[in-house]
Amino acid sequence: MIKRIHIIGASGSGTSTLGRALAENLGYKHFDTDDYFWLSKPPLFTQKRERTDRQELLRMDLDKYESWILTGTLCGWGDIFIPYFDLVVYLWVPKDIRIKRLIERERQRYGSDIEPGGSRYESYQNFIEWASKYDEAGLDMRSRALHEYWMSTLTCPTLRIEGDFTVEERIEAVLKKVTQNNFR
């Protein structure tokens, strides 16, 4: 029975969006790796939590629930959780679509702070540059190559959803996989 799903992909590929929608559809608990990786004090997404602390916090939360969906990447720091997964879903979206989504998300989050002269301008520029490298980068950063390598080590089933699909289409693909595996 598939009760523990991990959804991975590049920033802007829709992992969190799919995770929240799928969790609601299935009645599962949703967790996101950013909530464990980053400290929640301002400025957000700038201060990393210690590896052992994030692992312990995530372990405590995952162990509380029988059915959950975890979104985001934990390659490297969270490999100890690989045995937890019943299914890993990989999302890939063309770079131009991802970057457009990220720019819009950052504008909604930070407004004029990401404009030239704004308090988050430099970090915003660095983030977009980093996210732009996903498809071409090697194993030394969050990249398609790293995700492909990481998925090759898994023993649980995987599902690839590659392309610009709606959230509903993605939910349908995951539910089809869940249903297939639950009847084996």
BALOBA-1460 file (C-alpha; in Angstrom, 3 decimals):
// residues 184
<rec num="1" residu="m" x="0.000" y="0.000" z="0.000"/>
<rec num="2" residu="i" x="1.403" y="3.407" z="-0.979"/>
<rec num="3" residu="k" x="1.106" y="5.670" z="2.036"/>
<rec num="4" residu="r" x="4.423" y="7.533" z="2.021"/>
<rec num="5" residu="i" x="5.112" y="9.587" z="-1.107"/>
<rec num="6" residu="h" x="8.123" y="11.805" z="-1.774"/>
<rec num="7" residu="i" x="7.848" y="14.370" z="-4.592"/>
<rec num="8" residu="i" x="11.059" y="15.875" z="-6.010"/>
<rec num="9" residu="g" x="12.005" y="18.247" z="-8.808"/>
<rec num="10" residu="a" x="13.628" y="21.581" z="-9.549"/>
<rec num="11" residu="s" x="12.568" y="24.797" z="-7.851"/>
<rec num="12" residu="g" x="9.490" y="25.977" z="-9.707"/>
<rec num="13" residu="s" x="8.521" y="22.526" z="-10.993"/>
<rec num="14" residu="g" x="5.453" y="22.387" z="-8.746"/>
<rec num="15" residu="t" x="6.472" y="19.853" z="-6.100"/>
<rec num="16" residu="s" x="4.907" y="21.757" z="-3.192"/>
<rec num="17" residu="t" x="1.784" y="22.635" z="-5.157"/>
<rec num="18" residu="l" x="1.247" y="19.005" z="-6.169"/>
<rec num="19" residu="g" x="2.072" y="17.786" z="-2.669"/>
<rec num="20" residu="r" x="-0.505" y="20.031" z="-0.988"/>
<rec num="21" residu="a" x="-3.207" y="19.173" z="-3.536"/>
<rec num="22" residu="l" x="-2.471" y="15.445" z="-3.444"/>
<rec num="23" residu="a" x="-2.403" y="15.404" z="0.369"/>
<rec num="24" residu="e" x="-5.801" y="17.069" z="0.420"/>
<rec num="25" residu="n" x="-7.158" y="14.625" z="-2.173"/>
<rec num="26" residu="l" x="-5.877" y="11.546" z="-0.326"/>
<rec num="27" residu="g" x="-6.318" y="12.838" z="3.229"/>
<rec num="28" residu="y" x="-2.557" y="12.514" z="3.876"/>
<rec num="29" residu="k" x="-0.356" y="14.857" z="5.905"/>
<rec num="30" residu="h" x="1.901" y="17.157" z="3.858"/>
<rec num="31" residu="f" x="5.477" y="18.109" z="4.761"/>
<rec num="32" residu="d" x="7.997" y="20.195" z="2.824"/>
<rec num="33" residu="t" x="11.767" y="19.793" z="3.149"/>
<rec num="34" residu="d" x="12.285" y="23.591" z="3.167"/>
<rec num="35" residu="d" x="10.602" y="23.670" z="6.587"/>
<rec num="36" residu="y" x="13.369" y="21.417" z="7.910"/>
<rec num="37" residu="f" x="16.344" y="22.613" z="5.870"/>
<rec num="38" residu="w" x="15.969" y="26.337" z="6.620"/>
<rec num="39" residu="l" x="15.626" y="28.107" z="9.957"/>
<rec num="40" residu="s" x="12.353" y="30.009" z="10.125"/>
<rec num="41" residu="k" x="13.836" y="33.303" z="11.247"/>
<rec num="42" residu="p" x="14.214" y="36.332" z="8.981"/>
<rec num="43" residu="p" x="15.539" y="36.764" z="6.460"/>
<rec num="44" residu="l" x="13.836" y="33.563" z="5.319"/>
<rec num="45" residu="f" x="15.632" y="30.947" z="3.219"/>
<rec num="46" residu="t" x="19.079" y="32.229" z="4.179"/>
<rec num="47" residu="q" x="20.059" y="30.323" z="7.328"/>
<rec num="48" residu="k" x="20.444" y="26.544" z="7.188"/>
<rec num="49" residu="r" x="19.451" y="24.364" z="10.099"/>
<rec num="50" residu="e" x="22.133" y="21.932" z="11.302"/>
<rec num="51" residu="r" x="21.934" y="18.590" z="9.457"/>
<rec num="52" residu="t" x="21.289" y="16.482" z="12.555"/>
<rec num="53" residu="d" x="18.601" y="18.907" z="13.758"/>
<rec num="54" residu="r" x="16.742" y="18.842" z="10.445"/>
<rec num="55" residu="q" x="16.972" y="15.049" z="10.294"/>
<rec num="56" residu="e" x="15.596" y="14.668" z="13.826"/>
<rec num="57" residu="l" x="12.753" y="17.153" z="13.248"/>
<rec num="58" residu="l" x="11.761" y="15.455" z="10.006"/>
<rec num="59" residu="r" x="11.994" y="11.975" z="11.542"/>
<rec num="60" residu="m" x="9.724" y="13.004" z="14.427"/>
<rec num="61" residu="d" x="7.105" y="14.403" z="12.046"/>
<rec num="62" residu="l" x="7.187" y="11.495" z="9.575"/>
<rec num="63" residu="d" x="6.947" y="8.959" z="12.416"/>
<rec num="64" residu="k" x="3.780" y="10.642" z="13.774"/>
<rec num="65" residu="y" x="1.702" y="9.814" z="10.687"/>
<rec num="66" residu="e" x="0.968" y="6.638" z="8.781"/>
<rec num="67" residu="s" x="0.218" y="8.411" z="5.487"/>
<rec num="68" residu="w" x="2.106" y="11.462" z="4.263"/>
<rec num="69" residu="i" x="3.538" y="13.319" z="1.316"/>
<rec num="70" residu="l" x="6.975" y="14.913" z="1.537"/>
<rec num="71" residu="t" x="7.888" y="17.530" z="-1.054"/>
<rec num="72" residu="g" x="11.242" y="19.053" z="-1.909"/>
<rec num="73" residu="t" x="14.719" y="17.704" z="-2.188"/>
<rec num="74" residu="l" x="16.609" y="15.937" z="0.567"/>
<rec num="75" residu="c" x="19.350" y="14.378" z="-1.582"/>
<rec num="76" residu="g" x="22.425" y="13.981" z="0.574"/>
<rec num="77" residu="w" x="21.252" y="15.393" z="3.897"/>
<rec num="78" residu="g" x="18.133" y="13.238" z="4.072"/>
<rec num="79" residu="d" x="19.213" y="9.978" z="2.464"/>
<rec num="80" residu="i" x="18.506" y="8.249" z="5.788"/>
<rec num="81" residu="f" x="14.804" y="8.591" z="4.903"/>
<rec num="82" residu="i" x="14.995" y="6.613" z="1.639"/>
<rec num="83" residu="p" x="13.682" y="3.428" z="3.328"/>
<rec num="84" residu="y" x="10.566" y="5.358" z="4.391"/>
<rec num="85" residu="f" x="9.348" y="5.952" z="0.820"/>
<rec num="86" residu="d" x="6.681" y="3.833" z="-0.859"/>
<rec num="87" residu="l" x="6.791" y="5.975" z="-4.020"/>
<rec num="88" residu="v" x="8.997" y="8.781" z="-5.339"/>
<rec num="89" residu="v" x="7.475" y="11.153" z="-7.893"/>
<rec num="90" residu="y" x="9.832" y="13.201" z="-10.073"/>
<rec num="91" residu="l" x="8.532" y="16.387" z="-11.690"/>
<rec num="92" residu="w" x="10.289" y="18.060" z="-14.584"/>
<rec num="93" residu="v" x="9.121" y="21.255" z="-16.276"/>
<rec num="94" residu="p" x="10.896" y="23.170" z="-19.078"/>
<rec num="95" residu="k" x="13.306" y="25.789" z="-17.774"/>
<rec num="96" residu="d" x="11.532" y="28.830" z="-19.232"/>
<rec num="97" residu="i" x="8.262" y="27.886" z="-17.510"/>
<rec num="98" residu="r" x="10.003" y="27.168" z="-14.185"/>
<rec num="99" residu="i" x="11.915" y="30.440" z="-14.144"/>
<rec num="100" residu="k" x="8.797" y="32.433" z="-15.034"/>
<rec num="101" residu="r" x="6.970" y="30.748" z="-12.107"/>
<rec num="102" residu="l" x="9.847" y="31.471" z="-9.732"/>
<rec num="103" residu="i" x="10.040" y="35.138" z="-10.707"/>
<rec num="104" residu="e" x="6.306" y="35.515" z="-10.127"/>
<rec num="105" residu="r" x="6.476" y="33.671" z="-6.789"/>
<rec num="106" residu="e" x="9.347" y="35.866" z="-5.593"/>
<rec num="107" residu="r" x="7.443" y="39.017" z="-6.642"/>
<rec num="108" residu="q" x="4.410" y="37.844" z="-4.670"/>
<rec num="109" residu="r" x="6.518" y="37.005" z="-1.609"/>
<rec num="110" residu="y" x="8.816" y="40.017" z="-1.504"/>
<rec num="111" residu="g" x="7.347" y="42.734" z="-3.732"/>
<rec num="112" residu="s" x="9.658" y="45.675" z="-4.326"/>
<rec num="113" residu="d" x="12.364" y="44.159" z="-2.096"/>
<rec num="114" residu="i" x="13.559" y="42.159" z="-5.137"/>
<rec num="115" residu="e" x="13.824" y="45.233" z="-7.360"/>
<rec num="116" residu="p" x="17.216" y="46.948" z="-7.885"/>
<rec num="117" residu="g" x="18.119" y="48.669" z="-4.631"/>
<rec num="118" residu="g" x="15.733" y="46.453" z="-2.652"/>
<rec num="119" residu="s" x="16.833" y="44.549" z="0.437"/>
<rec num="120" residu="r" x="16.473" y="41.161" z="-1.290"/>
<rec num="121" residu="y" x="17.652" y="42.146" z="-4.757"/>
<rec num="122" residu="e" x="21.035" y="40.400" z="-4.584"/>
<rec num="123" residu="s" x="19.698" y="37.199" z="-3.008"/>
<rec num="124" residu="y" x="16.853" y="37.142" z="-5.560"/>
<rec num="125" residu="q" x="19.318" y="37.472" z="-8.454"/>
<rec num="126" residu="n" x="21.488" y="34.688" z="-6.990"/>
<rec num="127" residu="f" x="18.475" y="32.441" z="-6.473"/>
<rec num="128" residu="i" x="17.211" y="32.831" z="-10.057"/>
<rec num="129" residu="e" x="20.720" y="32.240" z="-11.408"/>
<rec num="130" residu="w" x="21.053" y="29.084" z="-9.254"/>
<rec num="131" residu="a" x="17.624" y="27.786" z="-10.306"/>
<rec num="132" residu="s" x="18.479" y="28.413" z="-13.976"/>
<rec num="133" residu="k" x="21.329" y="25.888" z="-13.800"/>
<rec num="134" residu="y" x="19.166" y="22.887" z="-12.829"/>
<rec num="135" residu="d" x="19.068" y="21.146" z="-16.234"/>
<rec num="136" residu="e" x="22.774" y="21.583" z="-17.034"/>
<rec num="137" residu="a" x="24.520" y="21.356" z="-13.634"/>
<rec num="138" residu="g" x="26.384" y="18.338" z="-12.300"/>
<rec num="139" residu="l" x="26.131" y="16.350" z="-9.097"/>
<rec num="140" residu="d" x="27.524" y="19.162" z="-6.937"/>
<rec num="141" residu="m" x="24.184" y="20.995" z="-6.642"/>
<rec num="142" residu="r" x="20.456" y="20.386" z="-6.830"/>
<rec num="143" residu="s" x="20.198" y="19.413" z="-10.469"/>
<rec num="144" residu="r" x="18.585" y="17.030" z="-12.877"/>
<rec num="145" residu="a" x="21.810" y="14.991" z="-12.872"/>
<rec num="146" residu="l" x="21.716" y="14.738" z="-9.072"/>
<rec num="147" residu="h" x="18.050" y="13.752" z="-9.062"/>
<rec num="148" residu="e" x="18.625" y="11.144" z="-11.778"/>
<rec num="149" residu="y" x="21.562" y="9.680" z="-9.874"/>
<rec num="150" residu="w" x="19.653" y="9.700" z="-6.579"/>
<rec num="151" residu="m" x="16.605" y="8.014" z="-8.142"/>
<rec num="152" residu="s" x="18.841" y="5.284" z="-9.592"/>
<rec num="153" residu="t" x="19.655" y="4.238" z="-6.011"/>
<rec num="154" residu="l" x="16.030" y="3.819" z="-4.934"/>
<rec num="155" residu="t" x="14.347" y="0.467" z="-4.403"/>
<rec num="156" residu="c" x="10.789" y="1.846" z="-4.222"/>
<rec num="157" residu="p" x="8.692" y="2.552" z="-7.329"/>
<rec num="158" residu="t" x="9.202" y="5.892" z="-9.083"/>
<rec num="159" residu="l" x="6.919" y="7.930" z="-11.282"/>
<rec num="160" residu="r" x="8.172" y="10.538" z="-13.734"/>
<rec num="161" residu="i" x="5.893" y="13.362" z="-14.757"/>
<rec num="162" residu="e" x="7.773" y="15.385" z="-17.341"/>
<rec num="163" residu="g" x="6.209" y="18.375" z="-19.068"/>
<rec num="164" residu="d" x="3.936" y="21.286" z="-18.263"/>
<rec num="165" residu="f" x="0.871" y="19.506" z="-16.906"/>
<rec num="166" residu="t" x="-1.910" y="20.912" z="-14.767"/>
<rec num="167" residu="v" x="-2.083" y="20.032" z="-11.086"/>
<rec num="168" residu="e" x="-5.171" y="17.954" z="-11.855"/>
<rec num="169" residu="e" x="-3.340" y="15.975" z="-14.552"/>
<rec num="170" residu="r" x="-0.473" y="15.342" z="-12.167"/>
<rec num="171" residu="i" x="-2.830" y="14.203" z="-9.395"/>
<rec num="172" residu="e" x="-4.478" y="11.821" z="-11.857"/>
<rec num="173" residu="a" x="-1.094" y="10.330" z="-12.827"/>
<rec num="174" residu="v" x="-0.087" y="9.802" z="-9.192"/>
<rec num="175" residu="l" x="-3.473" y="8.322" z="-8.250"/>
<rec num="176" residu="k" x="-3.198" y="5.912" z="-11.175"/>
<rec num="177" residu="k" x="0.224" y="4.771" z="-9.916"/>
<rec num="178" residu="v" x="-1.019" y="4.497" z="-6.329"/>
<rec num="179" residu="t" x="-4.017" y="2.446" z="-7.445"/>
<rec num="180" residu="q" x="-1.882" y="0.130" z="-9.599"/>
<rec num="181" residu="n" x="0.538" y="-0.551" z="-6.772"/>
<rec num="182" residu="n" x="-2.194" y="-1.005" z="-4.158"/>
<rec num="183" residu="f" x="-3.717" y="-3.886" z="-6.135"/>
<rec num="184" residu="r" x="-0.502" y="-5.879" z="-6.628"/>
